[in-house]
């Protein structure tokens, strides 16, 4: 089954039981894996740009966004 066409290739569905947005195994209240190639290309296909960590946290509540942002700043990722 083909989901998105991206410049000559297509993303296949991700494995069952993982996040359908990033193909990673994470709790629903945590951010998507911004570094997942599946997430990057799916996001690019939908938005025409590469995702940021802010995009990956869009569905999270304020407390989770603050905690993840602080952790990412601490390691120099944002």
SULNORVEN-V949326 format. One record per residue. SS is DSSP state (h for helix, s for strand, l for the rest). PSI is psi in whole degrees, -180 to 180 (* if undefined). D_LAST is the distance of its C-alpha to the last C-alpha in Angstrom with 2 decimals. Layout:
SS:PSI:D_LAST  SS:PSI:D_LAST
//
This chain:
l:129:35.45  s:130:33.20  s:-55:30.45  s:140:28.64  s:129:29.77  s:97:27.17  l:46:28.72  l:-5:31.50  s:165:30.18  s:150:29.76  s:130:27.71  s:161:30.01  l:149:29.60  l:170:27.46  l:150:29.33  l:145:30.99  l:0:29.42  l:170:25.74  l:129:23.32  l:-12:24.70  l:-39:21.38  l:-2:19.50  l:23:22.48  l:157:20.93  l:96:22.79  l:152:20.82  l:148:22.16  l:-25:22.17  l:-2:20.28  l:159:17.16  l:156:14.46  l:160:15.49  l:98:14.48  l:-26:12.15  l:-4:13.26  l:127:16.86  h:-35:18.87  h:-49:20.96  h:-44:18.21  h:-47:16.89  h:-34:20.47  h:-46:21.62  h:-46:18.92  h:-41:19.71  h:-31:23.36  h:-33:23.03  h:-11:20.76  l:18:21.21  l:163:17.55  l:147:14.89  l:153:12.82  l:172:9.20  h:-31:7.84  h:-44:9.37  h:-43:12.47  h:-23:12.63  l:2:12.80  l:-38:15.23  l:-4:18.24  l:157:17.11  l:170:18.60  h:-41:17.02  h:-44:17.27  h:-43:15.51  h:-43:12.59  h:-44:12.41  h:-45:12.82  h:-41:10.29  h:-43:7.53  h:-43:8.99  h:-42:9.24  h:-39:5.78  h:-39:5.12  h:-32:8.51  l:10:8.15  l:22:5.61  l:-24:3.82  l:*:0.00
//
